[in-house]
Amino acid sequence: MSFLDNLESNLKALESRDERDPKALAREAAAREAARSAALEIAPHADALRNGPFLNGLLTACRDIGHPRRILVRAVWVDSIFRLETGAKRLELRPTTTGVLGVFLVEGREQESTPIDLSSDPVKLAEKWLEVEKNALR
């Protein structure tokens, strides 16, 4: 592409940007601001989940409970959500503006959700989630 073609393309892009609907631009700006403020509101809970002792205790409990039962538990972060997976079952720890919400999913459908106290015993949560797994296999 020659310099003049590139320049012409850039000018057309700038003109089309200026011709966009101002209401659409305002909506996009409002949506960005809402997403930013929501992220700022959940940030303390997400940080407590990511850096606190609860997460390490939960992973250790899942390993200790799952290993004798030959259950492989995979852990993954998706943005600020911490997800534990085994087979078709999932446990997601979702930071919200009011705290952390534990969501139990089976084949992508939500079965139960419960608020999680990060100062509580993570072994109880692991037992509850892996017990759901054991009952579902019957």
TIROSE-47487 format. One record per residue (C-alpha): residue number from 0; chain; x, y, z. Coordinates in steps of 0.05 Angstrom, whole numbers, m for minus. Layout:
% residues N
<site><nr>NUM</nr><kette>A</kette><east>X</east><north>Y</north><up>Z</up></site>
...
% end
This chain:
% residues 138
<site><nr>0</nr><kette>A</kette><east>0</east><north>0</north><up>0</up></site>
<site><nr>1</nr><kette>A</kette><east>29</east><north>67</north><up>m20</up></site>
<site><nr>2</nr><kette>A</kette><east>35</east><north>126</north><up>27</up></site>
<site><nr>3</nr><kette>A</kette><east>m22</east><north>164</north><up>m7</up></site>
<site><nr>4</nr><kette>A</kette><east>m69</east><north>103</north><up>m3</up></site>
<site><nr>5</nr><kette>A</kette><east>m52</east><north>96</north><up>71</up></site>
<site><nr>6</nr><kette>A</kette><east>m64</east><north>170</north><up>83</up></site>
<site><nr>7</nr><kette>A</kette><east>m130</east><north>168</north><up>46</up></site>
<site><nr>8</nr><kette>A</kette><east>m152</east><north>108</north><up>87</up></site>
<site><nr>9</nr><kette>A</kette><east>m134</east><north>142</north><up>152</up></site>
<site><nr>10</nr><kette>A</kette><east>m172</east><north>205</north><up>132</up></site>
<site><nr>11</nr><kette>A</kette><east>m234</east><north>164</north><up>114</up></site>
<site><nr>12</nr><kette>A</kette><east>m230</east><north>128</north><up>181</up></site>
<site><nr>13</nr><kette>A</kette><east>m226</east><north>194</north><up>218</up></site>
<site><nr>14</nr><kette>A</kette><east>m285</east><north>223</north><up>179</up></site>
<site><nr>15</nr><kette>A</kette><east>m328</east><north>163</north><up>192</up></site>
<site><nr>16</nr><kette>A</kette><east>m310</east><north>166</north><up>265</up></site>
<site><nr>17</nr><kette>A</kette><east>m333</east><north>239</north><up>268</up></site>
<site><nr>18</nr><kette>A</kette><east>m398</east><north>221</north><up>233</up></site>
<site><nr>19</nr><kette>A</kette><east>m417</east><north>169</north><up>285</up></site>
<site><nr>20</nr><kette>A</kette><east>m480</east><north>180</north><up>326</up></site>
<site><nr>21</nr><kette>A</kette><east>m464</east><north>223</north><up>387</up></site>
<site><nr>22</nr><kette>A</kette><east>m517</east><north>184</north><up>427</up></site>
<site><nr>23</nr><kette>A</kette><east>m481</east><north>119</north><up>411</up></site>
<site><nr>24</nr><kette>A</kette><east>m415</east><north>149</north><up>433</up></site>
<site><nr>25</nr><kette>A</kette><east>m448</east><north>172</north><up>498</up></site>
<site><nr>26</nr><kette>A</kette><east>m477</east><north>102</north><up>510</up></site>
<site><nr>27</nr><kette>A</kette><east>m409</east><north>70</north><up>498</up></site>
<site><nr>28</nr><kette>A</kette><east>m376</east><north>119</north><up>547</up></site>
<site><nr>29</nr><kette>A</kette><east>m430</east><north>105</north><up>599</up></site>
<site><nr>30</nr><kette>A</kette><east>m421</east><north>30</north><up>591</up></site>
<site><nr>31</nr><kette>A</kette><east>m345</east><north>36</north><up>599</up></site>
<site><nr>32</nr><kette>A</kette><east>m354</east><north>79</north><up>661</up></site>
<site><nr>33</nr><kette>A</kette><east>m404</east><north>29</north><up>691</up></site>
<site><nr>34</nr><kette>A</kette><east>m357</east><north>m29</north><up>678</up></site>
<site><nr>35</nr><kette>A</kette><east>m300</east><north>10</north><up>709</up></site>
<site><nr>36</nr><kette>A</kette><east>m339</east><north>28</north><up>771</up></site>
<site><nr>37</nr><kette>A</kette><east>m363</east><north>m44</north><up>779</up></site>
<site><nr>38</nr><kette>A</kette><east>m291</east><north>m69</north><up>774</up></site>
<site><nr>39</nr><kette>A</kette><east>m269</east><north>m19</north><up>827</up></site>
<site><nr>40</nr><kette>A</kette><east>m325</east><north>m41</north><up>873</up></site>
<site><nr>41</nr><kette>A</kette><east>m308</east><north>m116</north><up>869</up></site>
<site><nr>42</nr><kette>A</kette><east>m232</east><north>m104</north><up>870</up></site>
<site><nr>43</nr><kette>A</kette><east>m224</east><north>m111</north><up>946</up></site>
<site><nr>44</nr><kette>A</kette><east>m261</east><north>m177</north><up>947</up></site>
<site><nr>45</nr><kette>A</kette><east>m224</east><north>m203</north><up>885</up></site>
<site><nr>46</nr><kette>A</kette><east>m158</east><north>m184</north><up>917</up></site>
<site><nr>47</nr><kette>A</kette><east>m176</east><north>m219</north><up>983</up></site>
<site><nr>48</nr><kette>A</kette><east>m195</east><north>m281</north><up>944</up></site>
<site><nr>49</nr><kette>A</kette><east>m132</east><north>m281</north><up>901</up></site>
<site><nr>50</nr><kette>A</kette><east>m82</east><north>m266</north><up>956</up></site>
<site><nr>51</nr><kette>A</kette><east>m115</east><north>m293</north><up>1019</up></site>
<site><nr>52</nr><kette>A</kette><east>m104</east><north>m359</north><up>1054</up></site>
<site><nr>53</nr><kette>A</kette><east>m174</east><north>m385</north><up>1036</up></site>
<site><nr>54</nr><kette>A</kette><east>m155</east><north>m403</north><up>964</up></site>
<site><nr>55</nr><kette>A</kette><east>m93</east><north>m443</north><up>983</up></site>
<site><nr>56</nr><kette>A</kette><east>m133</east><north>m480</north><up>1036</up></site>
<site><nr>57</nr><kette>A</kette><east>m188</east><north>m495</north><up>986</up></site>
<site><nr>58</nr><kette>A</kette><east>m138</east><north>m523</north><up>935</up></site>
<site><nr>59</nr><kette>A</kette><east>m104</east><north>m565</north><up>988</up></site>
<site><nr>60</nr><kette>A</kette><east>m171</east><north>m592</north><up>1012</up></site>
<site><nr>61</nr><kette>A</kette><east>m193</east><north>m609</north><up>941</up></site>
<site><nr>62</nr><kette>A</kette><east>m128</east><north>m646</north><up>930</up></site>
<site><nr>63</nr><kette>A</kette><east>m133</east><north>m683</north><up>996</up></site>
<site><nr>64</nr><kette>A</kette><east>m206</east><north>m703</north><up>986</up></site>
<site><nr>65</nr><kette>A</kette><east>m202</east><north>m716</north><up>911</up></site>
<site><nr>66</nr><kette>A</kette><east>m138</east><north>m757</north><up>907</up></site>
<site><nr>67</nr><kette>A</kette><east>m163</east><north>m819</north><up>944</up></site>
<site><nr>68</nr><kette>A</kette><east>m227</east><north>m817</north><up>902</up></site>
<site><nr>69</nr><kette>A</kette><east>m186</east><north>m809</north><up>838</up></site>
<site><nr>70</nr><kette>A</kette><east>m220</east><north>m742</north><up>823</up></site>
<site><nr>71</nr><kette>A</kette><east>m177</east><north>m694</north><up>783</up></site>
<site><nr>72</nr><kette>A</kette><east>m193</east><north>m622</north><up>802</up></site>
<site><nr>73</nr><kette>A</kette><east>m170</east><north>m568</north><up>753</up></site>
<site><nr>74</nr><kette>A</kette><east>m164</east><north>m496</north><up>775</up></site>
<site><nr>75</nr><kette>A</kette><east>m166</east><north>m436</north><up>729</up></site>
<site><nr>76</nr><kette>A</kette><east>m173</east><north>m360</north><up>735</up></site>
<site><nr>77</nr><kette>A</kette><east>m222</east><north>m327</north><up>687</up></site>
<site><nr>78</nr><kette>A</kette><east>m214</east><north>m252</north><up>697</up></site>
<site><nr>79</nr><kette>A</kette><east>m230</east><north>m244</north><up>771</up></site>
<site><nr>80</nr><kette>A</kette><east>m269</east><north>m310</north><up>776</up></site>
<site><nr>81</nr><kette>A</kette><east>m234</east><north>m371</north><up>805</up></site>
<site><nr>82</nr><kette>A</kette><east>m261</east><north>m436</north><up>776</up></site>
<site><nr>83</nr><kette>A</kette><east>m251</east><north>m507</north><up>799</up></site>
<site><nr>84</nr><kette>A</kette><east>m271</east><north>m561</north><up>749</up></site>
<site><nr>85</nr><kette>A</kette><east>m279</east><north>m636</north><up>753</up></site>
<site><nr>86</nr><kette>A</kette><east>m314</east><north>m671</north><up>696</up></site>
<site><nr>87</nr><kette>A</kette><east>m379</east><north>m634</north><up>681</up></site>
<site><nr>88</nr><kette>A</kette><east>m381</east><north>m601</north><up>750</up></site>
<site><nr>89</nr><kette>A</kette><east>m355</east><north>m533</north><up>767</up></site>
<site><nr>90</nr><kette>A</kette><east>m348</east><north>m489</north><up>828</up></site>
<site><nr>91</nr><kette>A</kette><east>m338</east><north>m416</north><up>813</up></site>
<site><nr>92</nr><kette>A</kette><east>m317</east><north>m365</north><up>865</up></site>
<site><nr>93</nr><kette>A</kette><east>m343</east><north>m299</north><up>838</up></site>
<site><nr>94</nr><kette>A</kette><east>m324</east><north>m233</north><up>873</up></site>
<site><nr>95</nr><kette>A</kette><east>m383</east><north>m186</north><up>878</up></site>
<site><nr>96</nr><kette>A</kette><east>m394</east><north>m118</north><up>908</up></site>
<site><nr>97</nr><kette>A</kette><east>m418</east><north>m150</north><up>973</up></site>
<site><nr>98</nr><kette>A</kette><east>m367</east><north>m206</north><up>978</up></site>
<site><nr>99</nr><kette>A</kette><east>m351</east><north>m272</north><up>944</up></site>
<site><nr>100</nr><kette>A</kette><east>m406</east><north>m316</north><up>916</up></site>
<site><nr>101</nr><kette>A</kette><east>m395</east><north>m391</north><up>908</up></site>
<site><nr>102</nr><kette>A</kette><east>m434</east><north>m419</north><up>848</up></site>
<site><nr>103</nr><kette>A</kette><east>m442</east><north>m494</north><up>838</up></site>
<site><nr>104</nr><kette>A</kette><east>m453</east><north>m513</north><up>765</up></site>
<site><nr>105</nr><kette>A</kette><east>m468</east><north>m579</north><up>732</up></site>
<site><nr>106</nr><kette>A</kette><east>m460</east><north>m583</north><up>656</up></site>
<site><nr>107</nr><kette>A</kette><east>m460</east><north>m507</north><up>653</up></site>
<site><nr>108</nr><kette>A</kette><east>m525</east><north>m499</north><up>691</up></site>
<site><nr>109</nr><kette>A</kette><east>m526</east><north>m466</north><up>759</up></site>
<site><nr>110</nr><kette>A</kette><east>m549</east><north>m513</north><up>814</up></site>
<site><nr>111</nr><kette>A</kette><east>m536</east><north>m471</north><up>876</up></site>
<site><nr>112</nr><kette>A</kette><east>m503</east><north>m406</north><up>897</up></site>
<site><nr>113</nr><kette>A</kette><east>m481</east><north>m388</north><up>966</up></site>
<site><nr>114</nr><kette>A</kette><east>m442</east><north>m330</north><up>997</up></site>
<site><nr>115</nr><kette>A</kette><east>m371</east><north>m349</north><up>1017</up></site>
<site><nr>116</nr><kette>A</kette><east>m338</east><north>m323</north><up>1080</up></site>
<site><nr>117</nr><kette>A</kette><east>m264</east><north>m320</north><up>1064</up></site>
<site><nr>118</nr><kette>A</kette><east>m247</east><north>m326</north><up>1138</up></site>
<site><nr>119</nr><kette>A</kette><east>m285</east><north>m392</north><up>1144</up></site>
<site><nr>120</nr><kette>A</kette><east>m257</east><north>m463</north><up>1136</up></site>
<site><nr>121</nr><kette>A</kette><east>m245</east><north>m478</north><up>1062</up></site>
<site><nr>122</nr><kette>A</kette><east>m247</east><north>m553</north><up>1076</up></site>
<site><nr>123</nr><kette>A</kette><east>m323</east><north>m549</north><up>1087</up></site>
<site><nr>124</nr><kette>A</kette><east>m333</east><north>m518</north><up>1019</up></site>
<site><nr>125</nr><kette>A</kette><east>m289</east><north>m570</north><up>986</up></site>
<site><nr>126</nr><kette>A</kette><east>m326</east><north>m626</north><up>1021</up></site>
<site><nr>127</nr><kette>A</kette><east>m393</east><north>m597</north><up>1000</up></site>
<site><nr>128</nr><kette>A</kette><east>m372</east><north>m589</north><up>927</up></site>
<site><nr>129</nr><kette>A</kette><east>m339</east><north>m658</north><up>922</up></site>
<site><nr>130</nr><kette>A</kette><east>m398</east><north>m690</north><up>958</up></site>
<site><nr>131</nr><kette>A</kette><east>m443</east><north>m661</north><up>903</up></site>
<site><nr>132</nr><kette>A</kette><east>m395</east><north>m694</north><up>854</up></site>
<site><nr>133</nr><kette>A</kette><east>m400</east><north>m761</north><up>889</up></site>
<site><nr>134</nr><kette>A</kette><east>m477</east><north>m760</north><up>891</up></site>
<site><nr>135</nr><kette>A</kette><east>m481</east><north>m739</north><up>818</up></site>
<site><nr>136</nr><kette>A</kette><east>m441</east><north>m800</north><up>796</up></site>
<site><nr>137</nr><kette>A</kette><east>m492</east><north>m849</north><up>826</up></site>
% end
